[in-house]
Amino acid sequence: MRNVMLLVSLVLAGSALAMEPNPALKQLEPFAHTYHCTGTAFANPMSPEHRTQATVTGDWTLDGTWIRFSYIETKTAKNPMPVGVRGFFGYDGEIKKLVNGAVDNMGGYSTSAASGWNGDSITFEGPWHLGTQTVNARDTFTKTSKGLNHTGEMQMEGKWVKYGEENCTRAMKK
């Protein structure tokens, strides 16, 4: 009976510890806001280079263990197929890294990880599954006085190629 009580105590203690969000999650705070972004999507096999406008929203969810986000571009004459992305930022205690998982309106999905901020920049890197192919991708975010800048890159034939850049201004709270 004593062993059973000890086991139950250990399970309950472990459960209580698991409910506390990891302190590393505080690094994700810049992503828990709304931003208005303008930028450039560079030419690719599916579309020519064009200007982009997007709204990014992020907020803490699931007891402060994840930030859910959405990135929604505005449809324009030069951007008739705007990109939409939904995903989550969090922390993986096993690999001890910040993580991101996302899906997009073209049927793609990605998973990536980052060691943390290096000064004012953080880079998430990992596989991006695009239909019948998978590429290594990375998203670099840089803190600015007005918000965040973003650079998206994918590895093509062993070289990193930018697919987009944007400046994101943090929206004022109403």
Secondary structure by P-SEA (a helix, b strand, c coil): caaaaaaaaaaaaaaaaaacccccccccccccbbbbbbbbbcccccccbbbbbbbbbbbbcccccbbbbbbbbbbcccccbbbbbbbbbbbbccccccccccccccccccccccccccccbbbbbbbbbcccbbbbbbbbbbbcccbbbbbbbbbcccbbbbcbbbbbbbbccc
